């Protein structure tokens, strides 16, 4: 099933992405209200300061339903790197190519913008997402144990230098 991808802000998108994250990570990882409020706050700040020439936001829909999302926060792209954020695929659409379509769009955006580095924060245990990150050249660059949303997790930072990624293609 080929997802329909919508780019940029539209009414309700902050709520859809926040709900998807809150429900998934509470159900599968036991994250508490602090996680949902952090996602909502940071996503709202991102949307409020969104610049289409600098930032990217994509939402996938399948069968008329929210299927996933991904964003590129380009505010610090030339210094600390562009940050890949809010990547999620609804469990009923996992394994159908939604995640690959979303991350492909996000990485193409970063290449077109000339961003030298892209990074993301995630945590150990999200194997399918990690495979997609590694397929796009991301490597584990930092990790440590934290417990910001309830259970202790092993937070991980992955990054990719775009120039070295282009040379591999």
PLY file of the C-alpha trace (Angstrom):
ply
format ascii 1.0
element vertex 169
property float x
property float y
property float z
element edge 168
property int vertex1
property int vertex2
end_header
0.00 0.00 0.00
1.49 3.30 -1.10
0.98 6.05 1.49
-0.20 9.52 0.59
2.34 11.99 1.94
1.29 15.49 2.92
4.04 18.08 3.41
3.99 21.00 5.82
1.65 22.19 8.51
-2.11 21.65 8.34
-4.77 22.08 11.05
-4.75 19.18 13.49
-1.30 17.87 12.62
0.20 18.76 16.02
-2.53 16.78 17.76
-2.26 13.81 15.39
1.51 13.48 15.81
1.32 14.00 19.57
-1.46 11.43 19.96
0.42 8.86 17.87
3.55 9.25 20.00
1.73 9.30 23.33
-0.38 6.21 22.58
2.46 4.15 21.08
5.10 4.90 23.68
2.70 4.51 26.61
1.38 1.18 25.31
4.72 -0.32 24.27
7.21 1.33 26.63
5.25 2.60 29.63
6.05 6.28 29.09
3.99 8.61 31.26
2.34 12.01 30.87
5.73 13.78 30.87
6.47 12.25 27.47
3.21 13.38 25.90
3.55 16.91 27.27
7.14 17.14 26.03
6.17 16.00 22.53
3.23 18.42 22.44
5.26 21.38 23.73
8.28 20.84 21.47
6.17 20.06 18.40
4.03 23.17 18.98
7.19 25.30 19.28
8.55 23.76 16.06
5.29 24.38 14.18
5.07 27.95 15.48
8.57 28.72 14.17
8.31 26.58 11.02
10.05 27.92 7.90
9.43 25.86 4.73
12.84 26.80 3.31
14.58 25.49 6.42
12.32 22.91 8.06
10.42 19.89 6.82
7.31 18.12 8.04
5.68 15.12 6.36
2.61 13.13 7.37
1.68 9.82 5.78
-1.91 8.68 5.40
-3.09 5.22 4.42
-6.68 4.14 3.97
-7.74 7.63 5.08
-5.95 7.34 8.45
-2.86 8.87 10.01
-0.09 6.39 9.23
3.06 8.20 10.32
5.12 11.35 10.48
8.63 12.73 10.35
10.14 16.20 10.64
13.43 17.95 10.01
14.23 20.83 12.31
16.74 22.94 10.40
17.16 25.78 12.92
20.71 24.71 13.83
21.53 22.87 10.61
24.71 24.79 9.83
26.12 24.57 13.37
24.93 21.53 15.35
23.18 19.79 12.43
19.63 19.34 11.23
17.56 17.30 13.66
15.30 14.49 12.51
12.29 14.40 14.85
8.83 12.91 15.45
9.39 9.87 13.27
6.66 7.35 13.94
4.62 4.82 12.00
1.28 3.64 13.33
1.62 -0.07 14.23
-1.13 -1.12 11.79
0.96 0.32 8.93
4.40 -0.86 10.06
6.14 -3.06 7.51
4.20 -1.51 4.61
6.89 0.95 3.46
5.47 3.99 5.25
8.60 4.53 7.33
10.88 4.10 4.32
8.85 6.66 2.35
8.94 9.19 5.18
12.64 8.90 5.97
13.46 8.96 2.25
11.62 12.28 1.87
13.28 13.74 4.96
16.79 12.75 3.86
16.22 14.02 0.32
15.13 17.35 1.81
18.37 17.53 3.84
20.47 16.75 0.76
18.66 19.41 -1.29
19.18 21.97 1.49
22.87 21.12 1.68
22.72 20.26 5.38
26.12 18.82 6.30
24.93 16.74 9.28
21.64 15.19 10.35
21.12 13.70 13.80
18.33 12.21 15.87
17.70 11.04 19.41
16.01 7.69 20.00
16.48 4.82 22.40
17.61 1.22 22.39
14.96 -1.31 21.44
13.37 0.30 18.37
14.95 -2.19 15.96
12.89 -1.46 12.83
13.54 2.27 13.08
17.24 1.65 13.69
17.44 -0.45 10.53
15.94 2.44 8.53
18.36 4.92 10.11
21.36 2.71 9.35
20.14 2.14 5.78
20.39 5.93 5.36
23.93 6.06 6.75
23.21 7.00 10.36
25.65 5.68 12.93
25.35 5.50 16.69
27.39 8.41 18.06
26.34 8.63 21.71
24.32 6.74 24.30
23.47 6.84 27.99
20.81 5.67 30.45
18.00 8.10 31.36
14.56 7.90 32.96
12.76 11.11 31.91
9.32 9.55 31.24
9.07 6.69 33.73
11.08 3.55 32.91
14.84 3.73 32.44
15.84 3.65 28.78
19.16 3.71 26.94
18.92 6.96 24.98
20.88 6.97 21.72
22.04 9.65 19.34
22.49 8.70 15.69
24.05 10.99 13.12
25.00 11.02 9.47
27.31 13.34 7.57
25.50 14.05 4.33
28.67 14.37 2.24
29.89 10.91 3.28
26.39 9.54 2.60
26.38 10.98 -0.94
29.79 9.44 -1.62
28.45 5.96 -0.71
25.53 6.23 -3.16
0 1
1 2
2 3
3 4
4 5
5 6
6 7
7 8
8 9
9 10
10 11
11 12
12 13
13 14
14 15
15 16
16 17
17 18
18 19
19 20
20 21
21 22
22 23
23 24
24 25
25 26
26 27
27 28
28 29
29 30
30 31
31 32
32 33
33 34
34 35
35 36
36 37
37 38
38 39
39 40
40 41
41 42
42 43
43 44
44 45
45 46
46 47
47 48
48 49
49 50
50 51
51 52
52 53
53 54
54 55
55 56
56 57
57 58
58 59
59 60
60 61
61 62
62 63
63 64
64 65
65 66
66 67
67 68
68 69
69 70
70 71
71 72
72 73
73 74
74 75
75 76
76 77
77 78
78 79
79 80
80 81
81 82
82 83
83 84
84 85
85 86
86 87
87 88
88 89
89 90
90 91
91 92
92 93
93 94
94 95
95 96
96 97
97 98
98 99
99 100
100 101
101 102
102 103
103 104
104 105
105 106
106 107
107 108
108 109
109 110
110 111
111 112
112 113
113 114
114 115
115 116
116 117
117 118
118 119
119 120
120 121
121 122
122 123
123 124
124 125
125 126
126 127
127 128
128 129
129 130
130 131
131 132
132 133
133 134
134 135
135 136
136 137
137 138
138 139
139 140
140 141
141 142
142 143
143 144
144 145
145 146
146 147
147 148
148 149
149 150
150 151
151 152
152 153
153 154
154 155
155 156
156 157
157 158
158 159
159 160
160 161
161 162
162 163
163 164
164 165
165 166
166 167
167 168
